[in-house]
């Protein structure tokens, strides 16, 4: 009964049971009356499950459960505003989930039609920068070149280039309809006993111009591990000067952001190259997939959720940029030039119909609790799935327990923090003391959900991120269990993966070694990243199996005898290192 308790739990370790038991204990010992206890959950299903468990478990031991409140944050926030103002606000019908993304797409379409500057900034970010790193070394490639024994980057034109910077340039050239050759041998023979023939990065045959792209940052420095890079640059420049060839030079820093591309375009124009920008130009390499409009809508909506949950103005975001040099990049500012017009149009749409979105509503509720405009009669607050808490939710919780004699229990698993797109901020769970004051940290490290083999594989994977809270997860069943199996499917992506999933279901149906309840079919969850990944699953399944397809987000908290994750490829998932 400490007044600030943080429970760090593993998946399937009984988080909900702990919340119910603490509630029952507080009531049974007379510490807190039922009507002064509030349990907060992330979504309606979780809140409903809490209420049902409370009713069942408390009444089972002769305690009164009808006064305890279990609510979602959204429902609670609306009630707070209603109490303080006498008018409960109405959430817009289009703000949540897929509808919110659709609204972003509509706003973007209008802005692209009404502003040529916005259209160019949006198109260049989506096509060239959305999947780019801010590091001059760029991201890892996506195709193996057997000839050079290197990983290269696919491009829209079909060329396979060495670096992320060269990919940006190659794709920009292709979208402008510019004929170019990649790594053409230089005009003179430069091969020696110590050096191979020189191949400049790009050559423009229509104007006889060469182009070198350097991996230099804004300070003119290459990555620290690029030994001899500066000397190589000097030798190449001297060679072009000696042969009288026309050389264009770009750097990583110079091409990042829309303004950088405009400057590069002027270089090309000055050299006699004709630019014909067409963002809808058909892509030659179908594997060189840029971010889609739907990807951009998700990105913009996720960023908006964090801006709003943090109650950040444009000036506040600018101040954060200036205070964090690693974020204050041309690519970041390019994105913000798209975001703020979308943000303003979103707010105008809410104002036009006199409604709110959930982020603004939670911030308003937090402000009313903090100011005392709303006072609610709760002495004990318990928060489920705390890893999904946003800054606005944390402010609501902090305001509720800010008075002396208030009790707070938060239960969460930072390893299951998959709701960042909805504004969740995992730093709140890690910085619990700074937000709510000192208190003990308790751990639930025994899982009743899976085998030790699965615990070990998943723990080793998650531990690669040093920002996660370390856990030693143990299976209640003890050591061992079925191994995690990795299957390779060759051939056409969809057909091959679909066939592999079907074969695995056949294997499961005949294996018969998973212990299930009498008469209960073996359960199999097939998890995709997106809803459309159900294309990897046949409609007909072997008898004796209960096969369900879910997205990973939709399956959170569920259990099954078997789990299959199809399409574990770079294009299908973001689990591989960038």
ZISULSUL-V307378 format. One record per pair of residues at least 12 apart in sequence whose ideal C-beta (glycine too) atoms are under 10 Angstrom apart, sorted by the first residue. I is the first residue (numbers start at 1). J is the second residue. If there is no record, write none. Layout:
I|J  I|J
This chain:
1|22  1|25  1|26  1|29  1|31  1|32  1|380  1|407  1|409  2|407  2|408  2|409  2|438  2|439  2|440  2|442  3|379  3|380  3|401  3|404  3|405  3|406  3|407  3|408  3|409  3|436  3|437  3|438  3|439  4|401  4|406  4|407  4|408  4|409  4|410  4|432  4|433  4|435  4|436  4|437  4|438  4|439  4|440  4|441  5|18  5|22  5|382  5|407  5|408  5|409  5|410  5|411  5|432  5|436  5|439  5|440  5|441  5|442  6|383  6|386  6|408  6|409  6|410  6|411  6|412  6|429  6|430  6|432  6|433  6|436  6|439  6|440  6|441  6|442  6|443  6|469  7|19  7|22  7|382  7|386  7|409  7|410  7|411  7|412  7|413  7|440  7|441  7|442  7|443  7|444  8|386  8|387  8|410  8|411  8|412  8|413  8|414  8|415  8|429  8|430  8|432  8|441  8|442  8|443  8|444  8|445  8|469  8|470  8|471  9|385  9|386  9|387  9|411  9|412  9|413  9|414  9|415  9|416  9|442  9|443  9|444  9|445  9|446  9|447  9|471  9|473  10|413  10|415  10|416  10|443  10|444  10|445  10|446  10|447  10|448  10|449  10|450  10|455  10|458  10|459  10|471  10|472  10|473  10|474  10|475  11|413  11|415  11|416  11|444  11|447  11|448  11|449  11|450  11|454  11|455  11|458  11|473  11|556  11|557  11|559  12|413  12|444  12|446  12|447  12|448  12|449  12|450  12|455  12|473  12|475  12|476  12|557  12|559  13|411  13|413  13|443  13|444  13|445  13|446  13|447  13|448  13|449  13|471  13|473  13|474  13|476  14|411  14|444  14|446  14|447  14|448  14|449  14|476  15|384  15|385  15|386  15|411  15|412  15|413  15|416  15|444  15|557  16|39  16|41  16|46  16|49  16|50  16|53  16|54  16|384  16|385  16|411  16|557  17|53  17|57  17|411  17|444  17|448  18|382  18|384  18|409  18|411  18|442  18|444  19|39  19|41  19|50  19|53  19|54  19|70  19|382  19|383  19|384  19|409  19|410  19|411  20|39  20|50  20|53  20|54  20|55  20|56  20|57  20|58  20|65  20|68  20|70  20|382  21|57  22|37  22|39  22|380  22|382  22|407  22|409  22|411  23|37  23|38  23|39  23|50  23|53  23|54  23|57  23|58  23|63  23|65  23|68  23|70  23|380  23|382  23|409  24|54  24|57  24|58  24|60  24|61  24|63  24|65  24|68  25|63  26|68  26|379  26|380  26|382  26|407  26|409  27|58  27|61  27|63  27|64  27|65  27|67  27|68  27|380  28|58  28|61  28|62  28|63  31|379  31|380  31|407  32|68  32|378  32|379  32|380  32|405  32|406  32|407  33|64  33|67  33|68  33|377  33|379  33|380  34|54  34|58  34|63  34|64  34|65  34|66  34|67  34|68  34|69  34|380  35|64  35|66  35|67  35|68  35|69  35|377  35|378  35|379  36|67  36|68  36|69  36|376  36|377  36|378  36|379  36|380  36|381  36|406  36|407  37|54  37|65  37|67  37|68  37|69  37|70  37|378  37|379  37|380  37|381  37|382  37|407  38|68  38|69  38|70  38|71  38|76  38|376  38|377  38|378  38|379  38|380  38|381  38|382  38|383  38|397  38|400  38|401  39|51  39|53  39|54  39|68  39|69  39|70  39|71  39|378  39|380  39|381  39|382  39|383  39|384  39|409  40|69  40|70  40|71  40|72  40|73  40|75  40|76  40|378  40|381  40|382  40|383  40|384  40|385  40|386  40|389  40|393  40|396  40|397  40|400  40|410  41|70  41|71  41|72  41|73  41|75  41|76  41|382  41|383  41|384  41|385  41|388  42|72  42|73  42|74  42|383  42|384  42|385  42|386  42|387  42|388  42|389  42|390  42|393  42|412  42|419  42|422  42|424  42|556  43|72  43|73  43|74  43|384  43|385  43|388  43|419  43|422  43|556  43|557  44|71  44|72  44|74  44|75  45|72  45|556  45|557  46|70  46|72  46|384  46|385  46|388  46|556  46|557  47|69  47|70  47|71  47|72  47|73  47|74  47|75  47|76  47|384  48|70  48|72  49|70  49|384  49|557  50|68  50|69  50|70  50|71  50|382  50|384  51|65  51|68  51|69  51|70  51|71  52|70  53|65  53|70  54|66  54|68  54|69  54|70  55|68  55|70  68|380  68|382  69|376  69|377  69|378  70|382  70|384  72|358  73|358  73|361  73|362  73|365  73|383  73|388  73|389  73|390  73|392  73|393  73|396  73|397  74|91  74|96  74|358  74|361  74|362  74|365  74|393  76|362  76|365  76|376  76|393  76|396  76|400  77|89  77|91  77|356  77|358  77|360  77|361  77|362  77|363  77|364  77|365  77|366  77|368  77|369  77|392  77|393  77|396  78|90  78|91  78|356  78|358  78|361  78|362  78|364  78|365  79|365  79|374  79|376  80|361  80|362  80|364  80|365  80|366  80|367  80|368  80|369  80|373  80|374  80|375  80|376  80|396  80|399  80|400  81|356  81|361  81|362  81|364  81|365  81|367  81|368  81|373  81|374  82|365  82|374  83|365  83|368  83|373  83|374  83|375  83|376  84|364  84|365  84|367  84|368  84|369  84|371  84|372  84|373  84|374  84|375  84|376  85|364  85|368  85|373  85|374  88|361  89|354  89|355  89|356  89|360  89|361  89|364  89|365  90|353  90|354  90|355  90|356  90|361  91|350  91|355  91|356  91|357  91|358  91|360  91|361  92|346  92|349  92|350  92|352  92|353  92|354  92|355  92|356  92|357  92|358  93|353  93|355  94|106  94|349  94|350  94|353  94|355  94|357  95|301  95|346  95|349  95|350  95|355  95|356  95|357  95|358  95|359  95|360  95|361  96|357  96|358  96|422  97|301  97|421  97|422  98|294  98|297  98|298  98|531  100|297  100|298  100|300  100|301  100|304  100|305  100|346  100|357  100|358  100|422  101|293  101|294  101|295  101|296  101|297  101|298  101|299  101|300  101|301  101|302  101|421  102|294  102|297  102|301  103|297  103|301  103|342  103|345  103|346  103|349  103|357  104|293  104|294  104|296  104|297  104|298  104|299  104|300  104|301  104|304  104|342  104|345  104|346  105|293  105|294  105|296  105|297  105|300  105|301  106|297  106|345  106|349  107|297  107|300  107|341  107|342  107|343  107|344  107|345  107|346  107|348  107|349  108|122  108|126  108|293  108|296  108|297  108|300  108|338  108|341  108|342  108|345  109|293  110|341  110|342  110|345  111|338  111|341  111|342  111|344  111|345  112|279  112|293  114|341  115|341  117|258  117|337  117|341  118|337  118|338  118|341  118|342  119|279  120|258  120|261  120|262  120|277  120|279  121|257  121|258  121|259  121|261  121|334  121|335  121|337  121|338  121|341  122|258  122|279  122|293  122|296  122|300  122|334  122|337  122|338  122|341  122|342  123|175  123|258  123|277  123|278  123|279  123|280  123|290  124|168  124|171  124|172  124|175  124|257  124|258  124|260  124|261  124|262  124|277  124|279  124|334  124|338  125|257  125|258  125|291  125|296  125|299  125|331  125|334  125|335  125|337  125|338  126|279  126|290  126|291  126|292  126|293  126|295  126|296  126|299  126|338  127|156  127|168  127|171  127|172  127|174  127|175  127|279  127|281  127|283  127|290  127|291  128|156  128|167  128|168  128|169  128|171  128|172  128|175  128|255  128|256  128|257  128|258  128|261  128|279  128|290  128|291  128|331  128|334  129|168  129|255  129|256  129|257  129|258  129|260  129|261  129|290  129|291  129|330  129|331  129|334  129|335  130|290  130|291  130|292  130|295  130|296  130|299  130|331  130|335  131|164  131|167  131|289  131|290  131|291  131|295  131|574  131|578  132|164  132|165  132|167  132|168  132|256  132|291  132|331  132|578  133|164  133|165  133|252  133|331  133|578  134|217  134|252  134|256  134|326  134|327  134|329  134|330  134|331  134|332  135|164  135|215  135|217  135|223  135|252  135|326  135|329  135|578  136|163  136|164  136|165  136|214  136|215  136|216  136|217  136|218  136|221  136|222  136|223  136|226  136|251  136|252  136|253  136|256  137|163  137|164  137|165  137|215  137|217  137|222  137|223  137|224  137|225  137|226  137|252  138|153  138|162  138|163  138|164  138|165  138|166  138|167  138|168  138|215  138|223  138|252  138|578  139|153  139|163  139|164  139|167  139|577  139|578  140|153  140|164  140|570  140|576  140|577  140|578  141|153  141|154  141|160  141|161  141|162  141|163  141|164  141|167  141|570  142|154  142|160  142|167  142|287  142|288  142|289  142|569  142|570  142|571  142|576  143|160  143|285  143|287  143|288  143|570  144|160  145|160  145|161  145|162  147|160  148|160  148|162  150|162  152|166  152|167  153|165  153|166  153|167  153|168  153|170  153|171  153|288  154|167  154|170  154|171  154|283  154|284  154|285  154|286  154|287  154|288  154|289  155|167  155|168  155|169  155|170  155|171  155|172  155|173  155|174  155|182  155|283  155|284  155|285  155|288  156|170  156|171  156|172  156|173  156|174  156|175  156|281  156|282  156|283  156|284  156|285  156|288  156|289  156|290  157|170  157|171  157|173  157|174  157|175  157|178  157|179  157|180  157|182  157|281  157|283  157|284  157|285  157|288  158|170  158|174  158|182  158|283  158|284  158|285  158|286  158|287  158|288  159|171  159|173  159|174  159|180  159|181  159|182  159|183  159|202  159|284  159|285  159|288  160|182  160|285  160|288  161|182  161|183  161|201  161|202  161|213  162|182  162|183  162|201  162|213  162|215  163|201  163|213  163|215  163|252  164|215  164|252  165|201  165|213  165|214  165|215  165|216  165|250  165|251  165|252  165|253  165|254  165|255  165|256  166|182  166|183  166|201  166|202  166|211  166|213  166|215  166|250  167|288  168|213  168|250  168|252  168|255  168|256  168|260  168|261  168|264  169|182  169|201  169|202  169|211  169|213  169|250  169|255  169|261  169|264  170|182  170|201  170|202  170|213  170|288  171|281  171|283  171|288  171|290  172|255  172|261  172|264  172|265  172|268  172|275  172|277  173|202  173|204  173|211  173|264  173|268  173|273  173|275  174|278  174|281  174|283  174|284  174|285  174|288  175|275  175|276  175|277  175|278  175|279  175|280  175|281  175|283  175|290  176|261  176|265  176|268  176|273  176|274  176|275  176|276  176|277  176|278  176|281  177|274  177|275  177|276  177|277  177|278  177|281  178|202  178|204  178|206  178|207  178|265  178|268  178|273  178|274  178|275  178|276  179|203  179|204  179|205  179|206  179|207  179|273  179|274  180|201  180|202  180|203  180|204  180|205  180|206  180|209  180|211  180|268  180|273  181|199  181|200  181|202  181|203  181|204  181|205  181|210  182|199  182|200  182|201  182|202  182|203  183|198  183|199  183|200  183|201  183|202  183|203  184|199  184|200  184|201  184|202  184|203  184|205  184|210  185|197  185|198  185|199  185|200  185|203  186|198  186|199  186|200  186|203  186|210  186|236  186|239  186|240  186|243  186|245  187|200  187|203  187|208  187|210  187|239  187|240  187|243  187|244  187|245  188|239  188|242  188|243  188|245  190|235  190|236  190|239  190|243  195|235  198|235  198|236  198|239  198|240  200|212  200|213  200|236  200|239  200|240  200|245  200|247  200|248  201|213  201|214  201|236  201|248  201|249  201|250  202|248  202|250  203|245  204|246  204|248  204|268  204|271  204|272  204|273  206|271  206|272  206|273  206|274  207|246  207|268  207|271  207|272  207|273  207|274  208|245  208|246  208|271  208|272  209|245  209|246  209|247  209|248  209|267  209|268  209|271  209|272  209|273  210|236  210|240  210|243  210|245  210|246  210|247  210|248  210|249  211|246  211|247  211|248  211|249  211|250  211|264  211|267  211|268  211|271  211|273  212|233  212|236  212|237  212|240  212|247  212|248  212|249  212|250  212|251  213|248  213|249  213|250  213|251  213|252  213|254  213|255  213|264  214|226  214|229  214|230  214|232  214|233  214|236  214|249  214|250  214|251  214|252  214|253  214|254  215|229  215|233  215|251  215|252  215|253  216|229  216|230  216|233  216|249  216|250  216|251  216|252  216|253  216|254  217|251  217|252  217|253  217|256  217|329  218|251  218|252  218|253  218|254  218|256  218|325  218|328  218|329  218|330  219|253  220|251  220|253  221|253  222|251  222|252  223|252  233|249  236|249  237|249  246|271  246|272  247|271  248|264  248|267  248|268  248|270  248|271  248|273  249|267  250|263  250|264  250|267  253|329  253|330  254|267  254|330  255|330  256|329  256|330  256|331  256|332  256|333  256|334  257|329  257|330  257|331  257|332  257|333  257|334  257|335  257|337  258|330  258|331  258|333  258|334  258|337  258|338  259|330  259|333  259|334  259|337  260|330  260|331  260|334  261|277  261|334  265|277  287|493  287|570  287|571  289|571  294|530  296|335  296|338  296|342  297|342  298|421  299|335  299|338  299|339  299|421  300|335  300|338  300|339  300|342  300|343  300|346  301|342  301|346  301|421  301|422  301|423  302|420  302|421  302|422  302|423  303|317  303|335  303|336  303|338  303|339  303|342  303|343  303|421  303|423  304|339  304|342  304|343  304|346  304|347  304|357  304|359  304|423  305|357  305|358  305|359  305|390  305|392  305|419  305|420  305|421  305|422  305|423  305|424  305|425  306|359  306|390  306|391  306|420  306|421  306|422  306|423  306|424  306|425  307|339  307|340  307|343  307|359  307|423  308|343  308|346  308|347  308|357  308|358  308|359  308|360  308|361  308|362  308|363  308|390  308|391  308|392  308|423  309|358  309|359  309|360  309|362  309|363  309|366  309|389  309|390  309|391  309|392  309|393  309|394  309|395  309|422  309|423  309|424  309|425  310|359  310|363  310|390  310|391  310|392  310|395  310|423  310|425  311|359  311|360  311|362  311|363  311|364  311|366  311|367  311|391  311|392  311|395  312|391  314|336  314|339  314|340  314|343  314|344  317|332  317|336  317|339  317|340  318|333  318|336  321|333  321|336  347|360  358|390  358|392  358|422  358|423  359|390  359|391  359|392  359|422  359|423  360|392  361|392  362|390  362|391  362|392  362|393  362|394  362|395  362|396  362|423  363|390  363|391  363|392  363|393  363|395  363|396  364|392  365|392  365|393  365|395  365|396  365|399  366|391  366|392  366|393  366|394  366|395  366|396  366|397  366|398  366|399  366|400  367|392  367|395  367|396  367|399  368|396  368|399  369|395  369|396  369|397  369|398  369|399  369|400  369|402  370|395  370|396  370|398  370|399  370|402  371|399  372|399  374|399  375|403  376|399  376|400  378|400  378|401  378|406  378|407  379|400  379|401  379|403  379|405  379|406  379|407  380|400  380|401  380|405  380|406  380|407  380|408  380|409  381|396  381|397  381|398  381|400  381|401  381|406  381|407  381|408  381|409  381|410  382|397  382|407  382|408  382|409  382|410  382|411  383|396  383|397  383|400  383|408  383|409  383|410  383|411  383|412  384|409  384|410  384|411  384|412  385|410  385|411  385|412  385|413  385|416  385|417  385|419  385|424  385|556  385|557  386|409  386|410  386|411  386|412  386|413  386|414  386|417  386|424  386|426  386|428  386|429  386|432  387|410  387|411  387|412  387|413  387|414  387|415  387|416  387|417  387|418  387|419  387|420  387|424  387|425  387|426  387|428  387|429  387|430  387|469  388|412  388|413  388|416  388|417  388|418  388|419  388|420  388|422  388|423  388|424  388|425  388|426  388|428  388|429  388|556  389|410  389|412  389|417  389|419  389|423  389|424  389|425  389|426  389|428  389|429  389|435  390|419  390|420  390|422  390|423  390|424  390|425  390|428  391|423  391|424  391|425  391|427  391|428  391|435  392|423  392|425  393|423  393|424  393|425  393|428  394|410  394|425  394|427  394|428  394|429  394|431  394|432  394|435  394|436  395|428  395|435  397|410  397|428  397|435  397|436  398|428  398|435  398|436  398|437  401|436  401|437  402|436  402|437  408|432  408|436  408|437  408|439  409|439  409|442  410|428  410|429  410|432  410|435  410|436  410|439  411|442  411|444  412|426  412|428  412|429  412|432  412|469  413|429  413|444  413|468  413|469  413|471  413|473  414|426  414|427  414|429  414|430  414|462  414|465  414|467  414|468  414|469  414|471  415|458  415|459  415|461  415|462  415|463  415|465  415|468  415|469  415|471  415|473  416|462  416|556  416|557  417|429  417|468  418|552  418|553  418|556  419|553  419|556  421|553  422|553  426|467  426|468  426|469  427|467  429|469  430|467  430|468  430|469  441|469  443|469  443|471  443|472  443|473  444|471  444|473  445|471  445|472  445|473  445|474  446|472  446|473  446|474  446|475  446|476  447|473  447|474  447|475  447|476  447|477  448|475  448|476  448|477  448|559  449|475  449|476  449|557  449|558  449|559  449|560  450|473  450|475  450|476  450|477  450|481  450|482  450|559  450|563  451|475  451|476  451|477  451|478  451|479  451|480  451|481  451|482  451|483  451|484  452|473  452|474  452|475  452|476  452|477  452|478  452|479  452|480  452|481  453|475  453|479  453|480  453|481  453|482  453|483  453|484  454|473  454|475  454|481  454|482  454|483  454|484  454|563  455|471  455|472  455|473  455|474  455|475  455|479  455|481  456|473  456|474  456|475  456|479  456|481  456|484  457|483  457|484  457|486  458|473  458|484  459|471  459|472  459|473  461|575  464|577  482|511  482|513  482|514  482|562  484|563  485|504  485|507  485|564  486|565  486|568  487|500  487|501  487|503  487|504  487|564  487|566  487|568  488|500  488|568  489|501  489|503  489|536  489|566  489|567  489|568  489|569  493|536  493|567  493|569  493|571  493|572  494|533  494|535  494|536  494|566  494|567  495|536  496|536  497|533  497|535  497|536  497|537  497|566  497|567  497|568  497|569  497|572  498|535  498|536  498|537  498|538  498|566  498|567  499|536  499|538  500|536  500|564  500|566  500|567  501|524  501|526  501|536  501|537  501|538  501|541  501|547  501|549  501|564  501|565  501|566  501|567  502|536  502|537  502|538  502|540  502|541  502|542  504|524  504|526  504|562  504|564  504|566  505|522  505|524  505|526  505|537  505|538  505|540  505|541  505|542  505|545  505|547  505|562  505|564  506|541  506|542  506|545  507|542  507|562  508|522  508|524  508|541  508|542  508|544  508|545  508|547  508|561  508|562  508|564  509|521  509|522  509|524  509|541  509|542  509|543  509|544  509|545  509|547  510|542  510|544  511|562  512|544  514|560  514|561  514|562  515|561  516|544  516|546  516|561  520|546  520|561  521|541  521|543  521|544  521|545  521|546  521|547  521|561  522|542  522|544  522|545  522|546  522|547  522|560  522|561  522|562  523|545  523|546  523|547  523|548  523|558  523|559  523|560  523|561  523|562  523|563  524|537  524|541  524|542  524|545  524|546  524|547  524|548  524|549  524|560  524|561  524|562  524|563  524|564  525|546  525|547  525|548  525|549  525|550  525|552  525|555  525|558  525|559  525|560  525|561  525|562  525|563  525|564  525|565  526|541  526|547  526|548  526|549  526|550  526|555  526|560  526|562  526|563  526|564  526|565  526|566  527|548  527|549  527|550  527|551  527|552  527|553  527|554  527|555  527|558  527|560  527|563  527|564  527|565  527|566  528|549  528|550  528|551  528|552  528|554  528|555  528|564  528|565  528|566  528|567  528|572  528|573  529|551  529|552  529|553  529|565  529|566  529|567  529|568  529|572  529|573  529|574  529|575  530|551  530|552  530|553  530|567  530|572  531|549  531|550  531|551  531|554  532|551  533|549  533|550  533|551  533|552  533|565  533|566  533|567  533|572  533|573  534|549  534|550  534|551  534|566  535|549  535|566  535|567  536|549  536|564  536|565  536|566  536|567  536|572  537|549  537|564  537|566  545|561  545|562  546|560  546|561  547|560  547|562  547|564  548|560  549|564  549|566  550|563  552|565  552|573
